[in-house]
């Protein structure tokens, strides 16, 4: 499956050039599973061959990443009151979250959103969903755009440059980051299990107090 996806990415970039880099990065940032760990190094490799101009490749990647992230931000922002809170009202007890907790997290994200957004844009997996959470949490458009841009510049410039430096070995990066993504997934699952266990302890304590 990954080999087929890699072939599709390579073909698209070779066919439509910078627009292909922009499109692929937009799709990845908008939650479509297109790994930038393949897109950017391959585009960097083509820059080394002289097919592309290196700064233009970087700009195409950054523009696509930011654009896709802001699409998700808009979706999250406009769904906040009309959709998310309704889901919490109906199903919050099943996912162990209340409106009060949601508001608390929302306020925390508003205060610390700049740090979270930059860090998330530098982490496989998280970088594709951060726009949605920024929108859901009500982070301002300007702040989301600014810190998304910072994270995207670091990510895109680094991977394009590595592809350019590695040359024909540009695809050696992707397996490393796939393993890194697996580690992140495990950490998230463990964190979720801890959260559920913590919530259950609070519920049990409240019941004992009421008795």
Secondary structure as UniProt FT lines:
FT   HELIX           2..16
FT   HELIX           18..29
FT   TURN            30..31
FT   HELIX           36..49
FT   HELIX           54..79
FT   HELIX           80..84
FT   HELIX           85..95
FT   HELIX           99..120
FT   TURN            121..122
FT   TURN            124..125
FT   HELIX           126..128
FT   HELIX           130..136
FT   TURN            137..138
FT   HELIX           141..166
FT   HELIX           167..169
FT   TURN            170..171
FT   HELIX           172..210
//
